Amino acid sequence: MGVAQAIKLRQSAKQKVLLANSKDPVRAQFDVGVAEGMVAESTALLCPAEPLQTGAGGEIVPPYSLGLFGLELALKEPDLLDAEVTI
């Protein structure tokens, strides 16, 4: 599962809580419990598998495994062109 799927899972959990049946307290409690499990699963999916590294300015350097080639180098060794782009 990716980040997009984890975010959709969290949105589905919020919707499940909002639509919980207030006329049947047992069913409502069950739905809220399922939603809490969905939120916990999405939180686990969004946690990085390995510790994130920080650059010289305290920014997060994306792991090489994410396929953001060049971004890692630009964050580790910024130049004036990188500074211009961020403004």
Phi and psi restraints in degrees (range 20) as a CNS / XPLOR table:
assign (resid 1 and name C) (resid 2 and name N)
       (resid 2 and name CA) (resid 2 and name C) 1.0 -104.1 20.0 2
assign (resid 2 and name N) (resid 2 and name CA)
       (resid 2 and name C) (resid 3 and name N) 1.0 -174.8 20.0 2
assign (resid 2 and name C) (resid 3 and name N)
       (resid 3 and name CA) (resid 3 and name C) 1.0 -62.4 20.0 2
assign (resid 3 and name N) (resid 3 and name CA)
       (resid 3 and name C) (resid 4 and name N) 1.0 -43.3 20.0 2
assign (resid 3 and name C) (resid 4 and name N)
       (resid 4 and name CA) (resid 4 and name C) 1.0 -60.9 20.0 2
assign (resid 4 and name N) (resid 4 and name CA)
       (resid 4 and name C) (resid 5 and name N) 1.0 -41.4 20.0 2
assign (resid 4 and name C) (resid 5 and name N)
       (resid 5 and name CA) (resid 5 and name C) 1.0 -67.9 20.0 2
assign (resid 5 and name N) (resid 5 and name CA)
       (resid 5 and name C) (resid 6 and name N) 1.0 -36.3 20.0 2
assign (resid 5 and name C) (resid 6 and name N)
       (resid 6 and name CA) (resid 6 and name C) 1.0 -65.2 20.0 2
assign (resid 6 and name N) (resid 6 and name CA)
       (resid 6 and name C) (resid 7 and name N) 1.0 -39.1 20.0 2
assign (resid 6 and name C) (resid 7 and name N)
       (resid 7 and name CA) (resid 7 and name C) 1.0 -67.5 20.0 2
assign (resid 7 and name N) (resid 7 and name CA)
       (resid 7 and name C) (resid 8 and name N) 1.0 -41.2 20.0 2
assign (resid 7 and name C) (resid 8 and name N)
       (resid 8 and name CA) (resid 8 and name C) 1.0 -63.1 20.0 2
assign (resid 8 and name N) (resid 8 and name CA)
       (resid 8 and name C) (resid 9 and name N) 1.0 -38.3 20.0 2
assign (resid 8 and name C) (resid 9 and name N)
       (resid 9 and name CA) (resid 9 and name C) 1.0 -62.2 20.0 2
assign (resid 9 and name N) (resid 9 and name CA)
       (resid 9 and name C) (resid 10 and name N) 1.0 -42.1 20.0 2
assign (resid 9 and name C) (resid 10 and name N)
       (resid 10 and name CA) (resid 10 and name C) 1.0 -66.2 20.0 2
assign (resid 10 and name N) (resid 10 and name CA)
       (resid 10 and name C) (resid 11 and name N) 1.0 -39.0 20.0 2
assign (resid 10 and name C) (resid 11 and name N)
       (resid 11 and name CA) (resid 11 and name C) 1.0 -65.7 20.0 2
assign (resid 11 and name N) (resid 11 and name CA)
       (resid 11 and name C) (resid 12 and name N) 1.0 -39.2 20.0 2
assign (resid 11 and name C) (resid 12 and name N)
       (resid 12 and name CA) (resid 12 and name C) 1.0 -63.9 20.0 2
assign (resid 12 and name N) (resid 12 and name CA)
       (resid 12 and name C) (resid 13 and name N) 1.0 -36.6 20.0 2
assign (resid 12 and name C) (resid 13 and name N)
       (resid 13 and name CA) (resid 13 and name C) 1.0 -65.2 20.0 2
assign (resid 13 and name N) (resid 13 and name CA)
       (resid 13 and name C) (resid 14 and name N) 1.0 -42.2 20.0 2
assign (resid 13 and name C) (resid 14 and name N)
       (resid 14 and name CA) (resid 14 and name C) 1.0 -62.7 20.0 2
assign (resid 14 and name N) (resid 14 and name CA)
       (resid 14 and name C) (resid 15 and name N) 1.0 -40.5 20.0 2
assign (resid 14 and name C) (resid 15 and name N)
       (resid 15 and name CA) (resid 15 and name C) 1.0 -65.3 20.0 2
assign (resid 15 and name N) (resid 15 and name CA)
       (resid 15 and name C) (resid 16 and name N) 1.0 -39.5 20.0 2
assign (resid 15 and name C) (resid 16 and name N)
       (resid 16 and name CA) (resid 16 and name C) 1.0 -62.3 20.0 2
assign (resid 16 and name N) (resid 16 and name CA)
       (resid 16 and name C) (resid 17 and name N) 1.0 -39.3 20.0 2
assign (resid 16 and name C) (resid 17 and name N)
       (resid 17 and name CA) (resid 17 and name C) 1.0 -66.6 20.0 2
assign (resid 17 and name N) (resid 17 and name CA)
       (resid 17 and name C) (resid 18 and name N) 1.0 -42.9 20.0 2
assign (resid 17 and name C) (resid 18 and name N)
       (resid 18 and name CA) (resid 18 and name C) 1.0 -65.2 20.0 2
assign (resid 18 and name N) (resid 18 and name CA)
       (resid 18 and name C) (resid 19 and name N) 1.0 -32.5 20.0 2
assign (resid 18 and name C) (resid 19 and name N)
       (resid 19 and name CA) (resid 19 and name C) 1.0 -94.5 20.0 2
assign (resid 19 and name N) (resid 19 and name CA)
       (resid 19 and name C) (resid 20 and name N) 1.0 5.8 20.0 2
assign (resid 19 and name C) (resid 20 and name N)
       (resid 20 and name CA) (resid 20 and name C) 1.0 -57.3 20.0 2
assign (resid 20 and name N) (resid 20 and name CA)
       (resid 20 and name C) (resid 21 and name N) 1.0 134.1 20.0 2
assign (resid 20 and name C) (resid 21 and name N)
       (resid 21 and name CA) (resid 21 and name C) 1.0 -71.4 20.0 2
assign (resid 21 and name N) (resid 21 and name CA)
       (resid 21 and name C) (resid 22 and name N) 1.0 112.2 20.0 2
assign (resid 21 and name C) (resid 22 and name N)
       (resid 22 and name CA) (resid 22 and name C) 1.0 -78.4 20.0 2
assign (resid 22 and name N) (resid 22 and name CA)
       (resid 22 and name C) (resid 23 and name N) 1.0 -16.0 20.0 2
assign (resid 22 and name C) (resid 23 and name N)
       (resid 23 and name CA) (resid 23 and name C) 1.0 -78.0 20.0 2
assign (resid 23 and name N) (resid 23 and name CA)
       (resid 23 and name C) (resid 24 and name N) 1.0 -25.2 20.0 2
assign (resid 23 and name C) (resid 24 and name N)
       (resid 24 and name CA) (resid 24 and name C) 1.0 -118.0 20.0 2
assign (resid 24 and name N) (resid 24 and name CA)
       (resid 24 and name C) (resid 25 and name N) 1.0 97.3 20.0 2
assign (resid 24 and name C) (resid 25 and name N)
       (resid 25 and name CA) (resid 25 and name C) 1.0 -62.3 20.0 2
assign (resid 25 and name N) (resid 25 and name CA)
       (resid 25 and name C) (resid 26 and name N) 1.0 -31.7 20.0 2
assign (resid 25 and name C) (resid 26 and name N)
       (resid 26 and name CA) (resid 26 and name C) 1.0 -68.1 20.0 2
assign (resid 26 and name N) (resid 26 and name CA)
       (resid 26 and name C) (resid 27 and name N) 1.0 -45.3 20.0 2
assign (resid 26 and name C) (resid 27 and name N)
       (resid 27 and name CA) (resid 27 and name C) 1.0 -64.3 20.0 2
assign (resid 27 and name N) (resid 27 and name CA)
       (resid 27 and name C) (resid 28 and name N) 1.0 -40.7 20.0 2
assign (resid 27 and name C) (resid 28 and name N)
       (resid 28 and name CA) (resid 28 and name C) 1.0 -62.5 20.0 2
assign (resid 28 and name N) (resid 28 and name CA)
       (resid 28 and name C) (resid 29 and name N) 1.0 -43.3 20.0 2
assign (resid 28 and name C) (resid 29 and name N)
       (resid 29 and name CA) (resid 29 and name C) 1.0 -64.3 20.0 2
assign (resid 29 and name N) (resid 29 and name CA)
       (resid 29 and name C) (resid 30 and name N) 1.0 -39.0 20.0 2
assign (resid 29 and name C) (resid 30 and name N)
       (resid 30 and name CA) (resid 30 and name C) 1.0 -63.3 20.0 2
assign (resid 30 and name N) (resid 30 and name CA)
       (resid 30 and name C) (resid 31 and name N) 1.0 -47.1 20.0 2
assign (resid 30 and name C) (resid 31 and name N)
       (resid 31 and name CA) (resid 31 and name C) 1.0 -61.5 20.0 2
assign (resid 31 and name N) (resid 31 and name CA)
       (resid 31 and name C) (resid 32 and name N) 1.0 -40.7 20.0 2
assign (resid 31 and name C) (resid 32 and name N)
       (resid 32 and name CA) (resid 32 and name C) 1.0 -65.8 20.0 2
assign (resid 32 and name N) (resid 32 and name CA)
       (resid 32 and name C) (resid 33 and name N) 1.0 -39.3 20.0 2
assign (resid 32 and name C) (resid 33 and name N)
       (resid 33 and name CA) (resid 33 and name C) 1.0 -63.2 20.0 2
assign (resid 33 and name N) (resid 33 and name CA)
       (resid 33 and name C) (resid 34 and name N) 1.0 -42.4 20.0 2
assign (resid 33 and name C) (resid 34 and name N)
       (resid 34 and name CA) (resid 34 and name C) 1.0 -63.7 20.0 2
assign (resid 34 and name N) (resid 34 and name CA)
       (resid 34 and name C) (resid 35 and name N) 1.0 -41.5 20.0 2
assign (resid 34 and name C) (resid 35 and name N)
       (resid 35 and name CA) (resid 35 and name C) 1.0 -62.8 20.0 2
assign (resid 35 and name N) (resid 35 and name CA)
       (resid 35 and name C) (resid 36 and name N) 1.0 -40.6 20.0 2
assign (resid 35 and name C) (resid 36 and name N)
       (resid 36 and name CA) (resid 36 and name C) 1.0 -62.9 20.0 2
assign (resid 36 and name N) (resid 36 and name CA)
       (resid 36 and name C) (resid 37 and name N) 1.0 -38.4 20.0 2
assign (resid 36 and name C) (resid 37 and name N)
       (resid 37 and name CA) (resid 37 and name C) 1.0 -64.8 20.0 2
assign (resid 37 and name N) (resid 37 and name CA)
       (resid 37 and name C) (resid 38 and name N) 1.0 -38.4 20.0 2
assign (resid 37 and name C) (resid 38 and name N)
       (resid 38 and name CA) (resid 38 and name C) 1.0 -65.3 20.0 2
assign (resid 38 and name N) (resid 38 and name CA)
       (resid 38 and name C) (resid 39 and name N) 1.0 -40.2 20.0 2
assign (resid 38 and name C) (resid 39 and name N)
       (resid 39 and name CA) (resid 39 and name C) 1.0 -65.4 20.0 2
assign (resid 39 and name N) (resid 39 and name CA)
       (resid 39 and name C) (resid 40 and name N) 1.0 -42.0 20.0 2
assign (resid 39 and name C) (resid 40 and name N)
       (resid 40 and name CA) (resid 40 and name C) 1.0 -63.6 20.0 2
assign (resid 40 and name N) (resid 40 and name CA)
       (resid 40 and name C) (resid 41 and name N) 1.0 -40.2 20.0 2
assign (resid 40 and name C) (resid 41 and name N)
       (resid 41 and name CA) (resid 41 and name C) 1.0 -65.7 20.0 2
assign (resid 41 and name N) (resid 41 and name CA)
       (resid 41 and name C) (resid 42 and name N) 1.0 -41.8 20.0 2
assign (resid 41 and name C) (resid 42 and name N)
       (resid 42 and name CA) (resid 42 and name C) 1.0 -67.2 20.0 2
assign (resid 42 and name N) (resid 42 and name CA)
       (resid 42 and name C) (resid 43 and name N) 1.0 -36.2 20.0 2
assign (resid 42 and name C) (resid 43 and name N)
       (resid 43 and name CA) (resid 43 and name C) 1.0 -63.8 20.0 2
assign (resid 43 and name N) (resid 43 and name CA)
       (resid 43 and name C) (resid 44 and name N) 1.0 -41.7 20.0 2
assign (resid 43 and name C) (resid 44 and name N)
       (resid 44 and name CA) (resid 44 and name C) 1.0 -65.0 20.0 2
assign (resid 44 and name N) (resid 44 and name CA)
       (resid 44 and name C) (resid 45 and name N) 1.0 -36.7 20.0 2
assign (resid 44 and name C) (resid 45 and name N)
       (resid 45 and name CA) (resid 45 and name C) 1.0 -69.0 20.0 2
assign (resid 45 and name N) (resid 45 and name CA)
       (resid 45 and name C) (resid 46 and name N) 1.0 -28.8 20.0 2
assign (resid 45 and name C) (resid 46 and name N)
       (resid 46 and name CA) (resid 46 and name C) 1.0 -85.0 20.0 2
assign (resid 46 and name N) (resid 46 and name CA)
       (resid 46 and name C) (resid 47 and name N) 1.0 -11.7 20.0 2
assign (resid 46 and name C) (resid 47 and name N)
       (resid 47 and name CA) (resid 47 and name C) 1.0 -76.7 20.0 2
assign (resid 47 and name N) (resid 47 and name CA)
       (resid 47 and name C) (resid 48 and name N) 1.0 135.8 20.0 2
assign (resid 47 and name C) (resid 48 and name N)
       (resid 48 and name CA) (resid 48 and name C) 1.0 -68.2 20.0 2
assign (resid 48 and name N) (resid 48 and name CA)
       (resid 48 and name C) (resid 49 and name N) 1.0 147.0 20.0 2
assign (resid 48 and name C) (resid 49 and name N)
       (resid 49 and name CA) (resid 49 and name C) 1.0 -71.6 20.0 2
assign (resid 49 and name N) (resid 49 and name CA)
       (resid 49 and name C) (resid 50 and name N) 1.0 -28.3 20.0 2
assign (resid 49 and name C) (resid 50 and name N)
       (resid 50 and name CA) (resid 50 and name C) 1.0 -128.9 20.0 2
assign (resid 50 and name N) (resid 50 and name CA)
       (resid 50 and name C) (resid 51 and name N) 1.0 154.5 20.0 2
assign (resid 50 and name C) (resid 51 and name N)
       (resid 51 and name CA) (resid 51 and name C) 1.0 -59.9 20.0 2
assign (resid 51 and name N) (resid 51 and name CA)
       (resid 51 and name C) (resid 52 and name N) 1.0 140.3 20.0 2
assign (resid 51 and name C) (resid 52 and name N)
       (resid 52 and name CA) (resid 52 and name C) 1.0 -81.8 20.0 2
assign (resid 52 and name N) (resid 52 and name CA)
       (resid 52 and name C) (resid 53 and name N) 1.0 142.0 20.0 2
assign (resid 52 and name C) (resid 53 and name N)
       (resid 53 and name CA) (resid 53 and name C) 1.0 -94.5 20.0 2
assign (resid 53 and name N) (resid 53 and name CA)
       (resid 53 and name C) (resid 54 and name N) 1.0 152.1 20.0 2
assign (resid 53 and name C) (resid 54 and name N)
       (resid 54 and name CA) (resid 54 and name C) 1.0 -113.2 20.0 2
assign (resid 54 and name N) (resid 54 and name CA)
       (resid 54 and name C) (resid 55 and name N) 1.0 148.9 20.0 2
assign (resid 54 and name C) (resid 55 and name N)
       (resid 55 and name CA) (resid 55 and name C) 1.0 -85.5 20.0 2
assign (resid 55 and name N) (resid 55 and name CA)
       (resid 55 and name C) (resid 56 and name N) 1.0 -171.7 20.0 2
assign (resid 55 and name C) (resid 56 and name N)
       (resid 56 and name CA) (resid 56 and name C) 1.0 -62.8 20.0 2
assign (resid 56 and name N) (resid 56 and name CA)
       (resid 56 and name C) (resid 57 and name N) 1.0 -32.5 20.0 2
assign (resid 56 and name C) (resid 57 and name N)
       (resid 57 and name CA) (resid 57 and name C) 1.0 -94.0 20.0 2
assign (resid 57 and name N) (resid 57 and name CA)
       (resid 57 and name C) (resid 58 and name N) 1.0 7.9 20.0 2
assign (resid 57 and name C) (resid 58 and name N)
       (resid 58 and name CA) (resid 58 and name C) 1.0 90.2 20.0 2
assign (resid 58 and name N) (resid 58 and name CA)
       (resid 58 and name C) (resid 59 and name N) 1.0 1.6 20.0 2
assign (resid 58 and name C) (resid 59 and name N)
       (resid 59 and name CA) (resid 59 and name C) 1.0 -76.6 20.0 2
assign (resid 59 and name N) (resid 59 and name CA)
       (resid 59 and name C) (resid 60 and name N) 1.0 155.4 20.0 2
assign (resid 59 and name C) (resid 60 and name N)
       (resid 60 and name CA) (resid 60 and name C) 1.0 -80.3 20.0 2
assign (resid 60 and name N) (resid 60 and name CA)
       (resid 60 and name C) (resid 61 and name N) 1.0 128.2 20.0 2
assign (resid 60 and name C) (resid 61 and name N)
       (resid 61 and name CA) (resid 61 and name C) 1.0 -93.5 20.0 2
assign (resid 61 and name N) (resid 61 and name CA)
       (resid 61 and name C) (resid 62 and name N) 1.0 117.6 20.0 2
assign (resid 61 and name C) (resid 62 and name N)
       (resid 62 and name CA) (resid 62 and name C) 1.0 -63.1 20.0 2
assign (resid 62 and name N) (resid 62 and name CA)
       (resid 62 and name C) (resid 63 and name N) 1.0 140.7 20.0 2
assign (resid 62 and name C) (resid 63 and name N)
       (resid 63 and name CA) (resid 63 and name C) 1.0 -60.8 20.0 2
assign (resid 63 and name N) (resid 63 and name CA)
       (resid 63 and name C) (resid 64 and name N) 1.0 146.6 20.0 2
assign (resid 63 and name C) (resid 64 and name N)
       (resid 64 and name CA) (resid 64 and name C) 1.0 -60.1 20.0 2
assign (resid 64 and name N) (resid 64 and name CA)
       (resid 64 and name C) (resid 65 and name N) 1.0 -29.8 20.0 2
assign (resid 64 and name C) (resid 65 and name N)
       (resid 65 and name CA) (resid 65 and name C) 1.0 -66.5 20.0 2
assign (resid 65 and name N) (resid 65 and name CA)
       (resid 65 and name C) (resid 66 and name N) 1.0 -15.9 20.0 2
assign (resid 65 and name C) (resid 66 and name N)
       (resid 66 and name CA) (resid 66 and name C) 1.0 -77.0 20.0 2
assign (resid 66 and name N) (resid 66 and name CA)
       (resid 66 and name C) (resid 67 and name N) 1.0 -12.2 20.0 2
assign (resid 66 and name C) (resid 67 and name N)
       (resid 67 and name CA) (resid 67 and name C) 1.0 81.3 20.0 2
assign (resid 67 and name N) (resid 67 and name CA)
       (resid 67 and name C) (resid 68 and name N) 1.0 21.4 20.0 2
assign (resid 67 and name C) (resid 68 and name N)
       (resid 68 and name CA) (resid 68 and name C) 1.0 -95.3 20.0 2
assign (resid 68 and name N) (resid 68 and name CA)
       (resid 68 and name C) (resid 69 and name N) 1.0 61.4 20.0 2
assign (resid 68 and name C) (resid 69 and name N)
       (resid 69 and name CA) (resid 69 and name C) 1.0 -61.0 20.0 2
assign (resid 69 and name N) (resid 69 and name CA)
       (resid 69 and name C) (resid 70 and name N) 1.0 135.5 20.0 2
assign (resid 69 and name C) (resid 70 and name N)
       (resid 70 and name CA) (resid 70 and name C) 1.0 94.0 20.0 2
assign (resid 70 and name N) (resid 70 and name CA)
       (resid 70 and name C) (resid 71 and name N) 1.0 -36.0 20.0 2
assign (resid 70 and name C) (resid 71 and name N)
       (resid 71 and name CA) (resid 71 and name C) 1.0 -66.2 20.0 2
assign (resid 71 and name N) (resid 71 and name CA)
       (resid 71 and name C) (resid 72 and name N) 1.0 -40.3 20.0 2
assign (resid 71 and name C) (resid 72 and name N)
       (resid 72 and name CA) (resid 72 and name C) 1.0 -59.9 20.0 2
assign (resid 72 and name N) (resid 72 and name CA)
       (resid 72 and name C) (resid 73 and name N) 1.0 -45.8 20.0 2
assign (resid 72 and name C) (resid 73 and name N)
       (resid 73 and name CA) (resid 73 and name C) 1.0 -65.7 20.0 2
assign (resid 73 and name N) (resid 73 and name CA)
       (resid 73 and name C) (resid 74 and name N) 1.0 -41.1 20.0 2
assign (resid 73 and name C) (resid 74 and name N)
       (resid 74 and name CA) (resid 74 and name C) 1.0 -63.8 20.0 2
assign (resid 74 and name N) (resid 74 and name CA)
       (resid 74 and name C) (resid 75 and name N) 1.0 -33.8 20.0 2
assign (resid 74 and name C) (resid 75 and name N)
       (resid 75 and name CA) (resid 75 and name C) 1.0 -78.4 20.0 2
assign (resid 75 and name N) (resid 75 and name CA)
       (resid 75 and name C) (resid 76 and name N) 1.0 -31.9 20.0 2
assign (resid 75 and name C) (resid 76 and name N)
       (resid 76 and name CA) (resid 76 and name C) 1.0 -77.4 20.0 2
assign (resid 76 and name N) (resid 76 and name CA)
       (resid 76 and name C) (resid 77 and name N) 1.0 -37.3 20.0 2
assign (resid 76 and name C) (resid 77 and name N)
       (resid 77 and name CA) (resid 77 and name C) 1.0 -129.7 20.0 2
assign (resid 77 and name N) (resid 77 and name CA)
       (resid 77 and name C) (resid 78 and name N) 1.0 71.0 20.0 2
assign (resid 77 and name C) (resid 78 and name N)
       (resid 78 and name CA) (resid 78 and name C) 1.0 -69.9 20.0 2
assign (resid 78 and name N) (resid 78 and name CA)
       (resid 78 and name C) (resid 79 and name N) 1.0 149.8 20.0 2
assign (resid 78 and name C) (resid 79 and name N)
       (resid 79 and name CA) (resid 79 and name C) 1.0 -124.4 20.0 2
assign (resid 79 and name N) (resid 79 and name CA)
       (resid 79 and name C) (resid 80 and name N) 1.0 -173.4 20.0 2
assign (resid 79 and name C) (resid 80 and name N)
       (resid 80 and name CA) (resid 80 and name C) 1.0 -66.0 20.0 2
assign (resid 80 and name N) (resid 80 and name CA)
       (resid 80 and name C) (resid 81 and name N) 1.0 -31.2 20.0 2
assign (resid 80 and name C) (resid 81 and name N)
       (resid 81 and name CA) (resid 81 and name C) 1.0 -65.4 20.0 2
assign (resid 81 and name N) (resid 81 and name CA)
       (resid 81 and name C) (resid 82 and name N) 1.0 -41.5 20.0 2
assign (resid 81 and name C) (resid 82 and name N)
       (resid 82 and name CA) (resid 82 and name C) 1.0 -63.3 20.0 2
assign (resid 82 and name N) (resid 82 and name CA)
       (resid 82 and name C) (resid 83 and name N) 1.0 -38.7 20.0 2
assign (resid 82 and name C) (resid 83 and name N)
       (resid 83 and name CA) (resid 83 and name C) 1.0 -65.8 20.0 2
assign (resid 83 and name N) (resid 83 and name CA)
       (resid 83 and name C) (resid 84 and name N) 1.0 -39.2 20.0 2
assign (resid 83 and name C) (resid 84 and name N)
       (resid 84 and name CA) (resid 84 and name C) 1.0 -64.9 20.0 2
assign (resid 84 and name N) (resid 84 and name CA)
       (resid 84 and name C) (resid 85 and name N) 1.0 -39.2 20.0 2
assign (resid 84 and name C) (resid 85 and name N)
       (resid 85 and name CA) (resid 85 and name C) 1.0 -66.7 20.0 2
assign (resid 85 and name N) (resid 85 and name CA)
       (resid 85 and name C) (resid 86 and name N) 1.0 -33.0 20.0 2
assign (resid 85 and name C) (resid 86 and name N)
       (resid 86 and name CA) (resid 86 and name C) 1.0 -79.9 20.0 2
assign (resid 86 and name N) (resid 86 and name CA)
       (resid 86 and name C) (resid 87 and name N) 1.0 -10.1 20.0 2
